[in-house]
Amino acid sequence: MNSLSQIAPNRIIPVLAVEVMQYGEPLREALKTGGFRSAEVTLRNPLAIEIIKIMSEDANFIVGAGTVTTPVQVEEVVEAGARFVVSPGLSTSVISRCRELSIPIFPGVCTK
């Protein structure tokens, strides 16, 4: 079963900007207790990759990475355990790298 078919039944994916490393595991467990089996961790702070690693330690919880803007970030988040990617805009290089790594990508739009 792929990541998309596992997260689709929830219909809602919590988006997290976690700034304290020690919150990773308890937050994952709280989400699971609340019925969620997935979350997106945004790359808005320097701890995001580590939070993805911590949260992806549970094989029954699907972690994605958000605010992914470069192919290098795609590689970093996949190596950390992310199973899907969300980008704030349409980047063909990000999409191409996700396709090469067979990871689902959700490109978005962003306004300022």
N, C-alpha and C positions, 0 to 999 in steps of 0.2 A: 504494500500500500504506500503510495507516495504522500509527500507532505501536504499537497493541496487537498487530497481527498480526506486527510485526517483533520485539517483545520476547517474545512467547509461547513461541517455540521454546527459549529459554534456561531457562525455568521457574524461574530464580533471578535476582533483581535485587539487586546489591550496594547497600547503604545506606551513604552516605558522610557524614561530618561533617568536612569539610576545613577546617583552621584556618590553612593557609599558602598564599597565593595561588600561589606558584611550583610547588606540587604538582599543580595542576589538570591541566595538559597531560601531564606524565609519568604521573600516575595513570591518566588516560584511556588512554594508550598501553599501560600495563601491563595494564589490564583487557582491552583488545583483544587483546594478546598471549596472555592467558590464555583467550581464547575468548568474552569477554563483549562484547556490543554495546550495553549499556545500563547505567545506574546511576541511583540516586536520590540527590540531594544534599539534605540536610536544612537547614532554615532555622534551625539552632541557633546560628549565629554570624554576625557582621556581614559576613563575606566570601562567604557562600553565593551571593548573586546574581551576584557576579563570577565565582565558580567555575563556576556554571551557564553563564555567557556563554563562558568559556574552553572548557569541555568541549563545548559545543554548536557550536563552530566546525567540528568534523568532522561533515559531513552523514551519515556512516556510523555515527555513535554517537548513541544516543538518551538524552538526559538528562531526568530527571524531577525534580520538586521535592517534598520531603517536609516534614512538620511545617507544612503550610500551614493557617492558621487563620482568615484573613480574605479577603474578596473583593479587597481592595487587593493582598494578597500574590499572589493568583492572577494579577492583571494584571501585577505586577512580574516574576513568574517566567516567564510566557508571553512577555513582551517580551524577557526575557533569553535565551530559547531553549528553555525547558522544554517537553517534548512530552507530559507527563502529570503529574498532581498526586496526592499522597497527603496525606490529612489525618489527624491523630491521633484524631479523633472525628467524629461525624456533625454537620455544620454545613450546614443547608439553604441558607444564603447563599453558602457556598463552592461547594456543588454547583451552585446556580443560575448562578453566575458562570462556572464551568467549562463548563456546558452552553451558555451564551450565546457563549462563545469556542470552542466545539467542541473542548474538550480533555478527554481521558479523566481521570476522577477515581476514586480508590480511597479512600473514606472508611473509617476504622478506628475502633478503640476504644482507650481509654487508661485505665489504672487507676493510682492513686497508692499 
